[in-house]
């Protein structure tokens, strides 16, 4: 699970390259198309952190933000690539269930990694 203040993400979006460093092109297109982009960026940011925690990877120095892509609506889906996909396979995580939400001030996400037998 992860929780983040939307205002914090809104401030981060003002920094050069934050969007490009943390979000895929598809994620940026979706969030930027919404009436309040910061809410959607914050939910996806929380989701990426929750996925890292569910996989036991955490948010380490080697964290690859764009290797975890959050897509889909109304049910979000997680797509992994690169090192994150390899790590998930090593952890026997066949599927990641994800739920995201936001209020006016906070965004939250819960991720559960399921193995083949689950």
Phi and psi restraints in degrees (range 20) as a CNS / XPLOR table:
assign (resid 1 and name C) (resid 2 and name N)
       (resid 2 and name CA) (resid 2 and name C) 1.0 -145.4 20.0 2
assign (resid 2 and name N) (resid 2 and name CA)
       (resid 2 and name C) (resid 3 and name N) 1.0 148.3 20.0 2
assign (resid 2 and name C) (resid 3 and name N)
       (resid 3 and name CA) (resid 3 and name C) 1.0 -135.0 20.0 2
assign (resid 3 and name N) (resid 3 and name CA)
       (resid 3 and name C) (resid 4 and name N) 1.0 136.0 20.0 2
assign (resid 3 and name C) (resid 4 and name N)
       (resid 4 and name CA) (resid 4 and name C) 1.0 -143.5 20.0 2
assign (resid 4 and name N) (resid 4 and name CA)
       (resid 4 and name C) (resid 5 and name N) 1.0 148.3 20.0 2
assign (resid 4 and name C) (resid 5 and name N)
       (resid 5 and name CA) (resid 5 and name C) 1.0 -78.8 20.0 2
assign (resid 5 and name N) (resid 5 and name CA)
       (resid 5 and name C) (resid 6 and name N) 1.0 129.8 20.0 2
assign (resid 5 and name C) (resid 6 and name N)
       (resid 6 and name CA) (resid 6 and name C) 1.0 -63.2 20.0 2
assign (resid 6 and name N) (resid 6 and name CA)
       (resid 6 and name C) (resid 7 and name N) 1.0 -36.4 20.0 2
assign (resid 6 and name C) (resid 7 and name N)
       (resid 7 and name CA) (resid 7 and name C) 1.0 -60.4 20.0 2
assign (resid 7 and name N) (resid 7 and name CA)
       (resid 7 and name C) (resid 8 and name N) 1.0 -35.8 20.0 2
assign (resid 7 and name C) (resid 8 and name N)
       (resid 8 and name CA) (resid 8 and name C) 1.0 -63.8 20.0 2
assign (resid 8 and name N) (resid 8 and name CA)
       (resid 8 and name C) (resid 9 and name N) 1.0 -43.6 20.0 2
assign (resid 8 and name C) (resid 9 and name N)
       (resid 9 and name CA) (resid 9 and name C) 1.0 -68.7 20.0 2
assign (resid 9 and name N) (resid 9 and name CA)
       (resid 9 and name C) (resid 10 and name N) 1.0 -39.7 20.0 2
assign (resid 9 and name C) (resid 10 and name N)
       (resid 10 and name CA) (resid 10 and name C) 1.0 -56.3 20.0 2
assign (resid 10 and name N) (resid 10 and name CA)
       (resid 10 and name C) (resid 11 and name N) 1.0 -43.3 20.0 2
assign (resid 10 and name C) (resid 11 and name N)
       (resid 11 and name CA) (resid 11 and name C) 1.0 -65.7 20.0 2
assign (resid 11 and name N) (resid 11 and name CA)
       (resid 11 and name C) (resid 12 and name N) 1.0 -40.7 20.0 2
assign (resid 11 and name C) (resid 12 and name N)
       (resid 12 and name CA) (resid 12 and name C) 1.0 -63.5 20.0 2
assign (resid 12 and name N) (resid 12 and name CA)
       (resid 12 and name C) (resid 13 and name N) 1.0 -33.8 20.0 2
assign (resid 12 and name C) (resid 13 and name N)
       (resid 13 and name CA) (resid 13 and name C) 1.0 -64.8 20.0 2
assign (resid 13 and name N) (resid 13 and name CA)
       (resid 13 and name C) (resid 14 and name N) 1.0 -19.7 20.0 2
assign (resid 13 and name C) (resid 14 and name N)
       (resid 14 and name CA) (resid 14 and name C) 1.0 -78.2 20.0 2
assign (resid 14 and name N) (resid 14 and name CA)
       (resid 14 and name C) (resid 15 and name N) 1.0 -17.7 20.0 2
assign (resid 14 and name C) (resid 15 and name N)
       (resid 15 and name CA) (resid 15 and name C) 1.0 -77.9 20.0 2
assign (resid 15 and name N) (resid 15 and name CA)
       (resid 15 and name C) (resid 16 and name N) 1.0 140.8 20.0 2
assign (resid 15 and name C) (resid 16 and name N)
       (resid 16 and name CA) (resid 16 and name C) 1.0 -60.6 20.0 2
assign (resid 16 and name N) (resid 16 and name CA)
       (resid 16 and name C) (resid 17 and name N) 1.0 137.2 20.0 2
assign (resid 16 and name C) (resid 17 and name N)
       (resid 17 and name CA) (resid 17 and name C) 1.0 74.2 20.0 2
assign (resid 17 and name N) (resid 17 and name CA)
       (resid 17 and name C) (resid 18 and name N) 1.0 -3.2 20.0 2
assign (resid 17 and name C) (resid 18 and name N)
       (resid 18 and name CA) (resid 18 and name C) 1.0 -58.0 20.0 2
assign (resid 18 and name N) (resid 18 and name CA)
       (resid 18 and name C) (resid 19 and name N) 1.0 -47.7 20.0 2
assign (resid 18 and name C) (resid 19 and name N)
       (resid 19 and name CA) (resid 19 and name C) 1.0 -57.7 20.0 2
assign (resid 19 and name N) (resid 19 and name CA)
       (resid 19 and name C) (resid 20 and name N) 1.0 -48.8 20.0 2
assign (resid 19 and name C) (resid 20 and name N)
       (resid 20 and name CA) (resid 20 and name C) 1.0 -68.2 20.0 2
assign (resid 20 and name N) (resid 20 and name CA)
       (resid 20 and name C) (resid 21 and name N) 1.0 -32.1 20.0 2
assign (resid 20 and name C) (resid 21 and name N)
       (resid 21 and name CA) (resid 21 and name C) 1.0 -75.2 20.0 2
assign (resid 21 and name N) (resid 21 and name CA)
       (resid 21 and name C) (resid 22 and name N) 1.0 -34.5 20.0 2
assign (resid 21 and name C) (resid 22 and name N)
       (resid 22 and name CA) (resid 22 and name C) 1.0 -105.0 20.0 2
assign (resid 22 and name N) (resid 22 and name CA)
       (resid 22 and name C) (resid 23 and name N) 1.0 -19.2 20.0 2
assign (resid 22 and name C) (resid 23 and name N)
       (resid 23 and name CA) (resid 23 and name C) 1.0 -129.9 20.0 2
assign (resid 23 and name N) (resid 23 and name CA)
       (resid 23 and name C) (resid 24 and name N) 1.0 144.5 20.0 2
assign (resid 23 and name C) (resid 24 and name N)
       (resid 24 and name CA) (resid 24 and name C) 1.0 -73.0 20.0 2
assign (resid 24 and name N) (resid 24 and name CA)
       (resid 24 and name C) (resid 25 and name N) 1.0 167.5 20.0 2
assign (resid 24 and name C) (resid 25 and name N)
       (resid 25 and name CA) (resid 25 and name C) 1.0 -58.7 20.0 2
assign (resid 25 and name N) (resid 25 and name CA)
       (resid 25 and name C) (resid 26 and name N) 1.0 -42.3 20.0 2
assign (resid 25 and name C) (resid 26 and name N)
       (resid 26 and name CA) (resid 26 and name C) 1.0 -65.3 20.0 2
assign (resid 26 and name N) (resid 26 and name CA)
       (resid 26 and name C) (resid 27 and name N) 1.0 -40.4 20.0 2
assign (resid 26 and name C) (resid 27 and name N)
       (resid 27 and name CA) (resid 27 and name C) 1.0 -64.1 20.0 2
assign (resid 27 and name N) (resid 27 and name CA)
       (resid 27 and name C) (resid 28 and name N) 1.0 -42.6 20.0 2
assign (resid 27 and name C) (resid 28 and name N)
       (resid 28 and name CA) (resid 28 and name C) 1.0 -64.0 20.0 2
assign (resid 28 and name N) (resid 28 and name CA)
       (resid 28 and name C) (resid 29 and name N) 1.0 -42.5 20.0 2
assign (resid 28 and name C) (resid 29 and name N)
       (resid 29 and name CA) (resid 29 and name C) 1.0 -61.3 20.0 2
assign (resid 29 and name N) (resid 29 and name CA)
       (resid 29 and name C) (resid 30 and name N) 1.0 -43.9 20.0 2
assign (resid 29 and name C) (resid 30 and name N)
       (resid 30 and name CA) (resid 30 and name C) 1.0 -64.1 20.0 2
assign (resid 30 and name N) (resid 30 and name CA)
       (resid 30 and name C) (resid 31 and name N) 1.0 -54.2 20.0 2
assign (resid 30 and name C) (resid 31 and name N)
       (resid 31 and name CA) (resid 31 and name C) 1.0 -61.0 20.0 2
assign (resid 31 and name N) (resid 31 and name CA)
       (resid 31 and name C) (resid 32 and name N) 1.0 -42.8 20.0 2
assign (resid 31 and name C) (resid 32 and name N)
       (resid 32 and name CA) (resid 32 and name C) 1.0 -68.0 20.0 2
assign (resid 32 and name N) (resid 32 and name CA)
       (resid 32 and name C) (resid 33 and name N) 1.0 -18.3 20.0 2
assign (resid 32 and name C) (resid 33 and name N)
       (resid 33 and name CA) (resid 33 and name C) 1.0 -85.6 20.0 2
assign (resid 33 and name N) (resid 33 and name CA)
       (resid 33 and name C) (resid 34 and name N) 1.0 -8.8 20.0 2
assign (resid 33 and name C) (resid 34 and name N)
       (resid 34 and name CA) (resid 34 and name C) 1.0 -88.1 20.0 2
assign (resid 34 and name N) (resid 34 and name CA)
       (resid 34 and name C) (resid 35 and name N) 1.0 154.5 20.0 2
assign (resid 34 and name C) (resid 35 and name N)
       (resid 35 and name CA) (resid 35 and name C) 1.0 -59.5 20.0 2
assign (resid 35 and name N) (resid 35 and name CA)
       (resid 35 and name C) (resid 36 and name N) 1.0 -34.1 20.0 2
assign (resid 35 and name C) (resid 36 and name N)
       (resid 36 and name CA) (resid 36 and name C) 1.0 -126.3 20.0 2
assign (resid 36 and name N) (resid 36 and name CA)
       (resid 36 and name C) (resid 37 and name N) 1.0 81.4 20.0 2
assign (resid 36 and name C) (resid 37 and name N)
       (resid 37 and name CA) (resid 37 and name C) 1.0 -54.5 20.0 2
assign (resid 37 and name N) (resid 37 and name CA)
       (resid 37 and name C) (resid 38 and name N) 1.0 -37.0 20.0 2
assign (resid 37 and name C) (resid 38 and name N)
       (resid 38 and name CA) (resid 38 and name C) 1.0 -59.2 20.0 2
assign (resid 38 and name N) (resid 38 and name CA)
       (resid 38 and name C) (resid 39 and name N) 1.0 -37.4 20.0 2
assign (resid 38 and name C) (resid 39 and name N)
       (resid 39 and name CA) (resid 39 and name C) 1.0 -59.3 20.0 2
assign (resid 39 and name N) (resid 39 and name CA)
       (resid 39 and name C) (resid 40 and name N) 1.0 -43.4 20.0 2
assign (resid 39 and name C) (resid 40 and name N)
       (resid 40 and name CA) (resid 40 and name C) 1.0 -75.6 20.0 2
assign (resid 40 and name N) (resid 40 and name CA)
       (resid 40 and name C) (resid 41 and name N) 1.0 -37.8 20.0 2
assign (resid 40 and name C) (resid 41 and name N)
       (resid 41 and name CA) (resid 41 and name C) 1.0 -62.5 20.0 2
assign (resid 41 and name N) (resid 41 and name CA)
       (resid 41 and name C) (resid 42 and name N) 1.0 -42.8 20.0 2
assign (resid 41 and name C) (resid 42 and name N)
       (resid 42 and name CA) (resid 42 and name C) 1.0 -63.1 20.0 2
assign (resid 42 and name N) (resid 42 and name CA)
       (resid 42 and name C) (resid 43 and name N) 1.0 -43.3 20.0 2
assign (resid 42 and name C) (resid 43 and name N)
       (resid 43 and name CA) (resid 43 and name C) 1.0 -61.6 20.0 2
assign (resid 43 and name N) (resid 43 and name CA)
       (resid 43 and name C) (resid 44 and name N) 1.0 -41.9 20.0 2
assign (resid 43 and name C) (resid 44 and name N)
       (resid 44 and name CA) (resid 44 and name C) 1.0 -69.6 20.0 2
assign (resid 44 and name N) (resid 44 and name CA)
       (resid 44 and name C) (resid 45 and name N) 1.0 -36.1 20.0 2
assign (resid 44 and name C) (resid 45 and name N)
       (resid 45 and name CA) (resid 45 and name C) 1.0 -62.5 20.0 2
assign (resid 45 and name N) (resid 45 and name CA)
       (resid 45 and name C) (resid 46 and name N) 1.0 -47.1 20.0 2
assign (resid 45 and name C) (resid 46 and name N)
       (resid 46 and name CA) (resid 46 and name C) 1.0 -61.1 20.0 2
assign (resid 46 and name N) (resid 46 and name CA)
       (resid 46 and name C) (resid 47 and name N) 1.0 -39.4 20.0 2
assign (resid 46 and name C) (resid 47 and name N)
       (resid 47 and name CA) (resid 47 and name C) 1.0 -63.0 20.0 2
assign (resid 47 and name N) (resid 47 and name CA)
       (resid 47 and name C) (resid 48 and name N) 1.0 -43.3 20.0 2
assign (resid 47 and name C) (resid 48 and name N)
       (resid 48 and name CA) (resid 48 and name C) 1.0 -61.7 20.0 2
assign (resid 48 and name N) (resid 48 and name CA)
       (resid 48 and name C) (resid 49 and name N) 1.0 -41.9 20.0 2
assign (resid 48 and name C) (resid 49 and name N)
       (resid 49 and name CA) (resid 49 and name C) 1.0 -65.3 20.0 2
assign (resid 49 and name N) (resid 49 and name CA)
       (resid 49 and name C) (resid 50 and name N) 1.0 -42.3 20.0 2
assign (resid 49 and name C) (resid 50 and name N)
       (resid 50 and name CA) (resid 50 and name C) 1.0 -63.6 20.0 2
assign (resid 50 and name N) (resid 50 and name CA)
       (resid 50 and name C) (resid 51 and name N) 1.0 -39.2 20.0 2
assign (resid 50 and name C) (resid 51 and name N)
       (resid 51 and name CA) (resid 51 and name C) 1.0 -63.4 20.0 2
assign (resid 51 and name N) (resid 51 and name CA)
       (resid 51 and name C) (resid 52 and name N) 1.0 -44.9 20.0 2
assign (resid 51 and name C) (resid 52 and name N)
       (resid 52 and name CA) (resid 52 and name C) 1.0 -58.1 20.0 2
assign (resid 52 and name N) (resid 52 and name CA)
       (resid 52 and name C) (resid 53 and name N) 1.0 -42.1 20.0 2
assign (resid 52 and name C) (resid 53 and name N)
       (resid 53 and name CA) (resid 53 and name C) 1.0 -67.0 20.0 2
assign (resid 53 and name N) (resid 53 and name CA)
       (resid 53 and name C) (resid 54 and name N) 1.0 -43.2 20.0 2
assign (resid 53 and name C) (resid 54 and name N)
       (resid 54 and name CA) (resid 54 and name C) 1.0 -62.1 20.0 2
assign (resid 54 and name N) (resid 54 and name CA)
       (resid 54 and name C) (resid 55 and name N) 1.0 -32.5 20.0 2
assign (resid 54 and name C) (resid 55 and name N)
       (resid 55 and name CA) (resid 55 and name C) 1.0 -86.1 20.0 2
assign (resid 55 and name N) (resid 55 and name CA)
       (resid 55 and name C) (resid 56 and name N) 1.0 -3.8 20.0 2
assign (resid 55 and name C) (resid 56 and name N)
       (resid 56 and name CA) (resid 56 and name C) 1.0 76.3 20.0 2
assign (resid 56 and name N) (resid 56 and name CA)
       (resid 56 and name C) (resid 57 and name N) 1.0 14.4 20.0 2
assign (resid 56 and name C) (resid 57 and name N)
       (resid 57 and name CA) (resid 57 and name C) 1.0 -89.4 20.0 2
assign (resid 57 and name N) (resid 57 and name CA)
       (resid 57 and name C) (resid 58 and name N) 1.0 -33.8 20.0 2
assign (resid 57 and name C) (resid 58 and name N)
       (resid 58 and name CA) (resid 58 and name C) 1.0 67.7 20.0 2
assign (resid 58 and name N) (resid 58 and name CA)
       (resid 58 and name C) (resid 59 and name N) 1.0 -164.0 20.0 2
assign (resid 58 and name C) (resid 59 and name N)
       (resid 59 and name CA) (resid 59 and name C) 1.0 -114.9 20.0 2
assign (resid 59 and name N) (resid 59 and name CA)
       (resid 59 and name C) (resid 60 and name N) 1.0 84.4 20.0 2
assign (resid 59 and name C) (resid 60 and name N)
       (resid 60 and name CA) (resid 60 and name C) 1.0 -93.3 20.0 2
assign (resid 60 and name N) (resid 60 and name CA)
       (resid 60 and name C) (resid 61 and name N) 1.0 174.1 20.0 2
assign (resid 60 and name C) (resid 61 and name N)
       (resid 61 and name CA) (resid 61 and name C) 1.0 -57.8 20.0 2
assign (resid 61 and name N) (resid 61 and name CA)
       (resid 61 and name C) (resid 62 and name N) 1.0 -32.2 20.0 2
assign (resid 61 and name C) (resid 62 and name N)
       (resid 62 and name CA) (resid 62 and name C) 1.0 -86.2 20.0 2
assign (resid 62 and name N) (resid 62 and name CA)
       (resid 62 and name C) (resid 63 and name N) 1.0 6.3 20.0 2
assign (resid 62 and name C) (resid 63 and name N)
       (resid 63 and name CA) (resid 63 and name C) 1.0 -55.8 20.0 2
assign (resid 63 and name N) (resid 63 and name CA)
       (resid 63 and name C) (resid 64 and name N) 1.0 133.6 20.0 2
assign (resid 63 and name C) (resid 64 and name N)
       (resid 64 and name CA) (resid 64 and name C) 1.0 -115.4 20.0 2
assign (resid 64 and name N) (resid 64 and name CA)
       (resid 64 and name C) (resid 65 and name N) 1.0 92.8 20.0 2
assign (resid 64 and name C) (resid 65 and name N)
       (resid 65 and name CA) (resid 65 and name C) 1.0 -54.7 20.0 2
assign (resid 65 and name N) (resid 65 and name CA)
       (resid 65 and name C) (resid 66 and name N) 1.0 -43.3 20.0 2
assign (resid 65 and name C) (resid 66 and name N)
       (resid 66 and name CA) (resid 66 and name C) 1.0 -79.0 20.0 2
assign (resid 66 and name N) (resid 66 and name CA)
       (resid 66 and name C) (resid 67 and name N) 1.0 -4.3 20.0 2
assign (resid 66 and name C) (resid 67 and name N)
       (resid 67 and name CA) (resid 67 and name C) 1.0 -84.4 20.0 2
assign (resid 67 and name N) (resid 67 and name CA)
       (resid 67 and name C) (resid 68 and name N) 1.0 -2.7 20.0 2
assign (resid 67 and name C) (resid 68 and name N)
       (resid 68 and name CA) (resid 68 and name C) 1.0 -119.8 20.0 2
assign (resid 68 and name N) (resid 68 and name CA)
       (resid 68 and name C) (resid 69 and name N) 1.0 109.8 20.0 2
assign (resid 68 and name C) (resid 69 and name N)
       (resid 69 and name CA) (resid 69 and name C) 1.0 -110.8 20.0 2
assign (resid 69 and name N) (resid 69 and name CA)
       (resid 69 and name C) (resid 70 and name N) 1.0 133.3 20.0 2
assign (resid 69 and name C) (resid 70 and name N)
       (resid 70 and name CA) (resid 70 and name C) 1.0 -107.4 20.0 2
assign (resid 70 and name N) (resid 70 and name CA)
       (resid 70 and name C) (resid 71 and name N) 1.0 120.5 20.0 2
assign (resid 70 and name C) (resid 71 and name N)
       (resid 71 and name CA) (resid 71 and name C) 1.0 -136.2 20.0 2
assign (resid 71 and name N) (resid 71 and name CA)
       (resid 71 and name C) (resid 72 and name N) 1.0 165.8 20.0 2
assign (resid 71 and name C) (resid 72 and name N)
       (resid 72 and name CA) (resid 72 and name C) 1.0 96.1 20.0 2
assign (resid 72 and name N) (resid 72 and name CA)
       (resid 72 and name C) (resid 73 and name N) 1.0 152.7 20.0 2
assign (resid 72 and name C) (resid 73 and name N)
       (resid 73 and name CA) (resid 73 and name C) 1.0 -160.4 20.0 2
assign (resid 73 and name N) (resid 73 and name CA)
       (resid 73 and name C) (resid 74 and name N) 1.0 134.9 20.0 2
assign (resid 73 and name C) (resid 74 and name N)
       (resid 74 and name CA) (resid 74 and name C) 1.0 -82.6 20.0 2
assign (resid 74 and name N) (resid 74 and name CA)
       (resid 74 and name C) (resid 75 and name N) 1.0 -22.2 20.0 2
assign (resid 74 and name C) (resid 75 and name N)
       (resid 75 and name CA) (resid 75 and name C) 1.0 -92.2 20.0 2
assign (resid 75 and name N) (resid 75 and name CA)
       (resid 75 and name C) (resid 76 and name N) 1.0 114.6 20.0 2
assign (resid 75 and name C) (resid 76 and name N)
       (resid 76 and name CA) (resid 76 and name C) 1.0 -70.7 20.0 2
assign (resid 76 and name N) (resid 76 and name CA)
       (resid 76 and name C) (resid 77 and name N) 1.0 147.3 20.0 2
assign (resid 76 and name C) (resid 77 and name N)
       (resid 77 and name CA) (resid 77 and name C) 1.0 -122.6 20.0 2
assign (resid 77 and name N) (resid 77 and name CA)
       (resid 77 and name C) (resid 78 and name N) 1.0 151.5 20.0 2
assign (resid 77 and name C) (resid 78 and name N)
       (resid 78 and name CA) (resid 78 and name C) 1.0 -109.3 20.0 2
assign (resid 78 and name N) (resid 78 and name CA)
       (resid 78 and name C) (resid 79 and name N) 1.0 129.9 20.0 2
assign (resid 78 and name C) (resid 79 and name N)
       (resid 79 and name CA) (resid 79 and name C) 1.0 -121.1 20.0 2
assign (resid 79 and name N) (resid 79 and name CA)
       (resid 79 and name C) (resid 80 and name N) 1.0 125.9 20.0 2
assign (resid 79 and name C) (resid 80 and name N)
       (resid 80 and name CA) (resid 80 and name C) 1.0 -108.2 20.0 2
assign (resid 80 and name N) (resid 80 and name CA)
       (resid 80 and name C) (resid 81 and name N) 1.0 149.0 20.0 2
assign (resid 80 and name C) (resid 81 and name N)
       (resid 81 and name CA) (resid 81 and name C) 1.0 -142.3 20.0 2
assign (resid 81 and name N) (resid 81 and name CA)
       (resid 81 and name C) (resid 82 and name N) 1.0 170.1 20.0 2
assign (resid 81 and name C) (resid 82 and name N)
       (resid 82 and name CA) (resid 82 and name C) 1.0 55.4 20.0 2
assign (resid 82 and name N) (resid 82 and name CA)
       (resid 82 and name C) (resid 83 and name N) 1.0 -135.7 20.0 2
assign (resid 82 and name C) (resid 83 and name N)
       (resid 83 and name CA) (resid 83 and name C) 1.0 -61.6 20.0 2
assign (resid 83 and name N) (resid 83 and name CA)
       (resid 83 and name C) (resid 84 and name N) 1.0 -34.2 20.0 2
assign (resid 83 and name C) (resid 84 and name N)
       (resid 84 and name CA) (resid 84 and name C) 1.0 -67.9 20.0 2
assign (resid 84 and name N) (resid 84 and name CA)
       (resid 84 and name C) (resid 85 and name N) 1.0 -38.9 20.0 2
assign (resid 84 and name C) (resid 85 and name N)
       (resid 85 and name CA) (resid 85 and name C) 1.0 -63.8 20.0 2
assign (resid 85 and name N) (resid 85 and name CA)
       (resid 85 and name C) (resid 86 and name N) 1.0 -45.0 20.0 2
assign (resid 85 and name C) (resid 86 and name N)
       (resid 86 and name CA) (resid 86 and name C) 1.0 -61.6 20.0 2
assign (resid 86 and name N) (resid 86 and name CA)
       (resid 86 and name C) (resid 87 and name N) 1.0 -41.8 20.0 2
assign (resid 86 and name C) (resid 87 and name N)
       (resid 87 and name CA) (resid 87 and name C) 1.0 -63.5 20.0 2
assign (resid 87 and name N) (resid 87 and name CA)
       (resid 87 and name C) (resid 88 and name N) 1.0 -44.7 20.0 2
assign (resid 87 and name C) (resid 88 and name N)
       (resid 88 and name CA) (resid 88 and name C) 1.0 -61.1 20.0 2
assign (resid 88 and name N) (resid 88 and name CA)
       (resid 88 and name C) (resid 89 and name N) 1.0 -41.8 20.0 2
assign (resid 88 and name C) (resid 89 and name N)
       (resid 89 and name CA) (resid 89 and name C) 1.0 -63.7 20.0 2
assign (resid 89 and name N) (resid 89 and name CA)
       (resid 89 and name C) (resid 90 and name N) 1.0 -40.4 20.0 2
assign (resid 89 and name C) (resid 90 and name N)
       (resid 90 and name CA) (resid 90 and name C) 1.0 -63.5 20.0 2
assign (resid 90 and name N) (resid 90 and name CA)
       (resid 90 and name C) (resid 91 and name N) 1.0 -32.8 20.0 2
assign (resid 90 and name C) (resid 91 and name N)
       (resid 91 and name CA) (resid 91 and name C) 1.0 -87.0 20.0 2
assign (resid 91 and name N) (resid 91 and name CA)
       (resid 91 and name C) (resid 92 and name N) 1.0 2.5 20.0 2
assign (resid 91 and name C) (resid 92 and name N)
       (resid 92 and name CA) (resid 92 and name C) 1.0 62.8 20.0 2
assign (resid 92 and name N) (resid 92 and name CA)
       (resid 92 and name C) (resid 93 and name N) 1.0 32.7 20.0 2
assign (resid 92 and name C) (resid 93 and name N)
       (resid 93 and name CA) (resid 93 and name C) 1.0 -90.5 20.0 2
assign (resid 93 and name N) (resid 93 and name CA)
       (resid 93 and name C) (resid 94 and name N) 1.0 103.2 20.0 2
assign (resid 93 and name C) (resid 94 and name N)
       (resid 94 and name CA) (resid 94 and name C) 1.0 -84.3 20.0 2
assign (resid 94 and name N) (resid 94 and name CA)
       (resid 94 and name C) (resid 95 and name N) 1.0 -24.9 20.0 2
assign (resid 94 and name C) (resid 95 and name N)
       (resid 95 and name CA) (resid 95 and name C) 1.0 -151.9 20.0 2
assign (resid 95 and name N) (resid 95 and name CA)
       (resid 95 and name C) (resid 96 and name N) 1.0 148.9 20.0 2
assign (resid 95 and name C) (resid 96 and name N)
       (resid 96 and name CA) (resid 96 and name C) 1.0 -125.4 20.0 2
assign (resid 96 and name N) (resid 96 and name CA)
       (resid 96 and name C) (resid 97 and name N) 1.0 117.5 20.0 2
assign (resid 96 and name C) (resid 97 and name N)
       (resid 97 and name CA) (resid 97 and name C) 1.0 -89.1 20.0 2
assign (resid 97 and name N) (resid 97 and name CA)
       (resid 97 and name C) (resid 98 and name N) 1.0 139.9 20.0 2
assign (resid 97 and name C) (resid 98 and name N)
       (resid 98 and name CA) (resid 98 and name C) 1.0 -138.1 20.0 2
assign (resid 98 and name N) (resid 98 and name CA)
       (resid 98 and name C) (resid 99 and name N) 1.0 139.5 20.0 2
assign (resid 98 and name C) (resid 99 and name N)
       (resid 99 and name CA) (resid 99 and name C) 1.0 -132.2 20.0 2
assign (resid 99 and name N) (resid 99 and name CA)
       (resid 99 and name C) (resid 100 and name N) 1.0 135.7 20.0 2
assign (resid 99 and name C) (resid 100 and name N)
       (resid 100 and name CA) (resid 100 and name C) 1.0 -128.3 20.0 2
assign (resid 100 and name N) (resid 100 and name CA)
       (resid 100 and name C) (resid 101 and name N) 1.0 151.8 20.0 2
assign (resid 100 and name C) (resid 101 and name N)
       (resid 101 and name CA) (resid 101 and name C) 1.0 -153.7 20.0 2
assign (resid 101 and name N) (resid 101 and name CA)
       (resid 101 and name C) (resid 102 and name N) 1.0 163.1 20.0 2
assign (resid 101 and name C) (resid 102 and name N)
       (resid 102 and name CA) (resid 102 and name C) 1.0 -151.6 20.0 2
assign (resid 102 and name N) (resid 102 and name CA)
       (resid 102 and name C) (resid 103 and name N) 1.0 151.9 20.0 2
assign (resid 102 and name C) (resid 103 and name N)
       (resid 103 and name CA) (resid 103 and name C) 1.0 -112.6 20.0 2
assign (resid 103 and name N) (resid 103 and name CA)
       (resid 103 and name C) (resid 104 and name N) 1.0 -163.1 20.0 2
assign (resid 103 and name C) (resid 104 and name N)
       (resid 104 and name CA) (resid 104 and name C) 1.0 -67.2 20.0 2
assign (resid 104 and name N) (resid 104 and name CA)
       (resid 104 and name C) (resid 105 and name N) 1.0 -31.2 20.0 2
assign (resid 104 and name C) (resid 105 and name N)
       (resid 105 and name CA) (resid 105 and name C) 1.0 -114.2 20.0 2
assign (resid 105 and name N) (resid 105 and name CA)
       (resid 105 and name C) (resid 106 and name N) 1.0 -23.7 20.0 2
assign (resid 105 and name C) (resid 106 and name N)
       (resid 106 and name CA) (resid 106 and name C) 1.0 -128.5 20.0 2
assign (resid 106 and name N) (resid 106 and name CA)
       (resid 106 and name C) (resid 107 and name N) 1.0 151.3 20.0 2
assign (resid 106 and name C) (resid 107 and name N)
       (resid 107 and name CA) (resid 107 and name C) 1.0 -125.8 20.0 2
assign (resid 107 and name N) (resid 107 and name CA)
       (resid 107 and name C) (resid 108 and name N) 1.0 142.4 20.0 2
assign (resid 107 and name C) (resid 108 and name N)
       (resid 108 and name CA) (resid 108 and name C) 1.0 -138.9 20.0 2
assign (resid 108 and name N) (resid 108 and name CA)
       (resid 108 and name C) (resid 109 and name N) 1.0 156.1 20.0 2
assign (resid 108 and name C) (resid 109 and name N)
       (resid 109 and name CA) (resid 109 and name C) 1.0 -148.2 20.0 2
assign (resid 109 and name N) (resid 109 and name CA)
       (resid 109 and name C) (resid 110 and name N) 1.0 146.6 20.0 2
assign (resid 109 and name C) (resid 110 and name N)
       (resid 110 and name CA) (resid 110 and name C) 1.0 -126.7 20.0 2
assign (resid 110 and name N) (resid 110 and name CA)
       (resid 110 and name C) (resid 111 and name N) 1.0 130.1 20.0 2
assign (resid 110 and name C) (resid 111 and name N)
       (resid 111 and name CA) (resid 111 and name C) 1.0 -125.3 20.0 2
assign (resid 111 and name N) (resid 111 and name CA)
       (resid 111 and name C) (resid 112 and name N) 1.0 139.1 20.0 2
assign (resid 111 and name C) (resid 112 and name N)
       (resid 112 and name CA) (resid 112 and name C) 1.0 -128.3 20.0 2
assign (resid 112 and name N) (resid 112 and name CA)
       (resid 112 and name C) (resid 113 and name N) 1.0 122.8 20.0 2
assign (resid 112 and name C) (resid 113 and name N)
       (resid 113 and name CA) (resid 113 and name C) 1.0 -91.3 20.0 2
assign (resid 113 and name N) (resid 113 and name CA)
       (resid 113 and name C) (resid 114 and name N) 1.0 126.4 20.0 2
assign (resid 113 and name C) (resid 114 and name N)
       (resid 114 and name CA) (resid 114 and name C) 1.0 -110.2 20.0 2
assign (resid 114 and name N) (resid 114 and name CA)
       (resid 114 and name C) (resid 115 and name N) 1.0 138.8 20.0 2
assign (resid 114 and name C) (resid 115 and name N)
       (resid 115 and name CA) (resid 115 and name C) 1.0 -88.5 20.0 2
assign (resid 115 and name N) (resid 115 and name CA)
       (resid 115 and name C) (resid 116 and name N) 1.0 175.2 20.0 2
assign (resid 115 and name C) (resid 116 and name N)
       (resid 116 and name CA) (resid 116 and name C) 1.0 -56.8 20.0 2
assign (resid 116 and name N) (resid 116 and name CA)
       (resid 116 and name C) (resid 117 and name N) 1.0 -38.7 20.0 2
assign (resid 116 and name C) (resid 117 and name N)
       (resid 117 and name CA) (resid 117 and name C) 1.0 -80.9 20.0 2
assign (resid 117 and name N) (resid 117 and name CA)
       (resid 117 and name C) (resid 118 and name N) 1.0 -7.6 20.0 2
